Amino acid sequence: MRTKTVRVLLVEDDEGDAVLVESLLDEAAAPVILSRARTVQEAAALLPDAECVLLDLGLPDATGLDSLRRLLGEPDPPAILVLTGLTDERLGIDAVTSGAEDYLVKGQVDGELLLRSIRYAVERKRAEDAQRQLREAKLLAAEKTRLERGLLPPPLLQHGDLELAVRYQPGGMRMLLGGDFYDVVADDDGTVHVVIGDVCGHGPDEAALGVALRIAWRALVLAGQPAEKVLQTLHKVLVAERHAEGLFTTACMVTISSDRRTARYYLAGHPEPLLVLGPKIVELPKTKIGVPLGVLPGYTWQGHDVDLPPGWSLLCYTDGLIEGRVPDDVERLGVERLCELINRQAQRGPDWLDPLIAEVKELNGGELDDDMAVLLLQDRP
């Protein structure tokens, strides 16, 4: 079986020692591509092309462990073997403690030992990198779980006359959630409150901000605060908690009456909900979309009332659902074409949400670019 060639960088300013290393590798017929640097500065530039570094600790621009620390501080450093003199073996041990894979004493190494040490160092480094990536993946999964619990909580909905379906997908198959969030809370008298929101941007900071806003919303609703006050307070929470100036959040908040025949909704720069009756979209009255949270201090959001016919469905969503691509078209999917898809899917039966999302993704040619949260409430008398 053919032995894999290893790219080795020798960092050595002494010509005699450099010739000795080359001779030892030739003696062992080592499958090695050897390059050389005489200073740490030169080595740093060659580091990306090396799988293993043979590093002398006495260089013109660094002494002792300083050269090792500088190379280990470079992005994604390779395996490093330290070369020491007979009187510096203690320094070699300290080098291993500081991050080197191993150390070799000059004059006590033959070609076979040098080659074996290079191979072991490369394999140890690969194993260490694999373990580190596994730990990072586990931490990332744990972080995702914590954020998911905060962004996408179990609804406080205990009334059997409403059916709730929620879906969330991170854009582009990202493991971490973005800033999309939703929540559903029912009062003792049966009134149901819904919120869905989208913090601009992606990543753990935006997700953490979405968690803060979602928890604040639930607390305010459970405390019986009026909807206008809830949105104004969420604006203040956003401004106080955001990690970047100008960061904003869109939100849609809906209150459904206890008799399920009327609803009032508020828009803070967010797509309006879609009212579906059977296989048809019921057009809502033209309304003004308010500004997003975090934009204008002192702004007051206006509520819009709508009648709910028996057997209604109400779809709330973030804009990731409508910003997918459409084949042979430079435009995004958009609300109008989303309504066409809903009309077609709803004709096939009441369970049209998952087929709708699947068709949106199919039109996009794969996973959606932006995070998508969807919340569907259906009247089930």
Long-range contacts (C-beta under 8 A, 24 or more apart in sequence): 3-31, 4-31, 5-31, 5-32, 5-33, 6-30, 6-31, 6-32, 6-33, 6-51, 6-52, 6-118, 6-119, 6-122, 7-32, 7-33, 7-35, 7-49, 7-50, 7-51, 7-52, 8-32, 8-33, 8-34, 8-35, 8-50, 8-51, 8-52, 8-53, 8-54, 8-118, 9-34, 9-35, 9-36, 9-37, 9-43, 9-46, 9-47, 9-49, 9-50, 9-52, 9-53, 9-54, 9-78, 10-34, 10-35, 10-36, 10-37, 10-53, 10-54, 11-36, 11-37, 11-38, 11-39, 11-40, 11-42, 11-43, 11-53, 11-54, 11-55, 11-56, 11-59, 11-67, 11-71, 12-36, 12-38, 12-54, 12-56, 12-83, 13-38, 13-39, 13-56, 13-58, 13-59, 13-60, 14-56, 17-56, 17-83, 17-106, 20-106, 21-54, 21-83, 21-114, 23-111, 24-109, 24-110, 24-111, 24-114, 25-111, 25-114, 25-115, 26-111, 27-110, 27-111, 28-110, 28-111, 28-112, 28-114, 28-115, 30-111, 30-114, 30-115, 30-118, 32-115, 32-118, 40-66, 40-67, 40-70, 40-71, 43-67, 43-71, 44-70, 44-71, 44-74, 47-71, 47-74, 47-77, 47-78, 48-76, 50-78, 51-78, 51-79, 51-122, 52-78, 52-79, 52-80, 52-81, 52-118, 52-121, 52-122, 52-125, 53-77, 53-78, 53-79, 53-80, 53-81, 54-81, 54-83, 54-104, 54-118, 55-80, 55-81, 55-82, 55-83, 55-100, 56-83, 57-82, 57-83, 57-84, 57-88, 57-91, 57-95, 64-91, 65-91, 65-94, 65-95, 65-98, 68-95, 68-98, 68-99, 68-100, 69-98, 69-99, 72-98, 72-99, 78-122, 78-125, 79-121, 79-122, 79-124, 79-125, 80-121, 81-117, 81-118, 81-121, 101-125, 140-175, 140-176, 141-175, 143-176, 143-204, 144-175, 144-176, 144-177, 147-176, 147-177, 147-204, 147-207, 147-208, 147-211, 148-177, 150-181, 150-207, 150-208, 150-210, 150-211, 150-214, 150-215, 151-177, 151-179, 151-180, 151-181, 151-182, 151-207, 151-210, 151-211, 151-214, 152-181, 152-182, 152-373, 153-183, 153-214, 153-218, 155-183, 155-184, 155-185, 156-184, 156-185, 156-186, 156-218, 157-184, 157-185, 157-186, 157-192, 158-186, 159-186, 159-190, 159-192, 160-380, 161-260, 161-379, 161-380, 161-381, 162-192, 162-256, 162-260, 162-377, 162-378, 162-379, 162-380, 163-377, 163-378, 163-380, 164-375, 164-376, 164-377, 164-378, 165-353, 165-374, 165-375, 165-376, 165-378, 166-373, 166-374, 166-375, 166-376, 167-353, 167-354, 167-357, 167-372, 167-373, 167-374, 168-371, 168-372, 168-373, 168-374, 169-320, 169-357, 169-367, 169-368, 169-371, 169-372, 170-371, 171-202, 171-320, 171-367, 171-368, 171-369, 171-370, 171-371, 171-372, 172-367, 172-368, 172-369, 173-367, 174-202, 174-371, 176-202, 176-203, 176-204, 176-207, 177-207, 177-371, 178-202, 178-203, 178-206, 178-207, 178-210, 178-370, 178-371, 179-206, 179-207, 179-209, 179-210, 179-249, 179-371, 180-210, 180-318, 180-320, 180-371, 180-372, 180-373, 181-210, 181-211, 181-213, 181-214, 181-373, 182-214, 182-316, 182-373, 182-375, 183-214, 183-217, 183-218, 184-375, 184-377, 185-218, 185-221, 185-222, 187-258, 189-258, 190-258, 190-259, 191-255, 191-256, 191-257, 191-258, 192-255, 192-256, 192-377, 193-221, 193-253, 193-254, 193-255, 193-256, 194-253, 194-254, 194-255, 194-256, 194-314, 194-316, 194-375, 194-377, 195-251, 195-252, 195-253, 195-254, 196-251, 196-252, 196-270, 196-316, 196-317, 196-318, 196-373, 196-375, 197-249, 197-250, 197-251, 197-252, 197-270, 197-293, 197-318, 198-249, 198-250, 198-251, 198-270, 198-318, 198-319, 198-320, 198-371, 198-373, 199-247, 199-249, 200-247, 200-248, 200-249, 200-250, 201-247, 202-371, 205-243, 206-247, 209-238, 209-241, 209-242, 209-243, 209-247, 209-249, 210-249, 212-237, 212-241, 213-237, 213-238, 213-241, 213-249, 213-251, 213-293, 217-253, 227-253, 227-255, 227-264, 227-266, 227-301, 227-303, 228-266, 228-300, 228-301, 228-303, 231-266, 231-268, 231-293, 231-301, 232-299, 232-300, 232-301, 234-293, 235-293, 235-294, 235-297, 235-299, 238-293, 238-294, 239-294, 239-297, 242-294, 246-294, 247-294, 248-292, 248-293, 248-294, 248-295, 249-292, 249-293, 249-294, 250-292, 250-293, 250-318, 250-319, 251-292, 251-293, 252-316, 254-314, 254-316, 256-308, 256-314, 256-377, 260-308, 260-312, 260-379, 260-381, 261-307, 261-308, 262-305, 262-306, 262-307, 262-308, 263-305, 263-306, 263-308, 263-314, 264-303, 264-304, 264-305, 264-306, 265-303, 265-304, 265-306, 266-290, 266-301, 266-302, 266-303, 266-304, 267-301, 267-304, 268-292, 268-293, 268-301, 269-293, 269-295, 270-318, 270-319, 271-317, 271-318, 271-319, 271-322, 271-335, 273-314, 273-315, 273-316, 274-314, 274-315, 274-317, 274-338, 274-339, 274-342, 275-306, 275-308, 275-312, 275-313, 275-314, 276-312, 276-313, 276-314, 276-315, 276-342, 276-346, 277-309, 277-311, 277-312, 277-313, 278-311, 278-346, 279-343, 279-346, 279-347, 280-343, 280-346, 281-339, 281-342, 281-343, 282-309, 282-312, 308-379, 310-379, 310-381, 311-379, 311-381, 312-378, 312-379, 313-376, 313-377, 313-378, 313-379, 314-376, 314-377, 314-378, 315-342, 315-374, 315-375, 315-376, 316-374, 316-375, 316-376, 316-377, 317-372, 317-373, 317-374, 317-375, 318-370, 318-371, 318-372, 318-373, 318-374, 319-370, 320-368, 320-369, 320-370, 320-371, 320-372, 320-373, 321-357, 321-360, 321-368, 321-372, 321-374, 323-368, 323-369, 323-370, 324-360, 324-361, 324-363, 324-364, 324-368, 324-369, 325-363, 325-364, 325-365, 326-363, 326-364, 327-363, 327-365, 333-360, 333-363, 333-364, 350-378
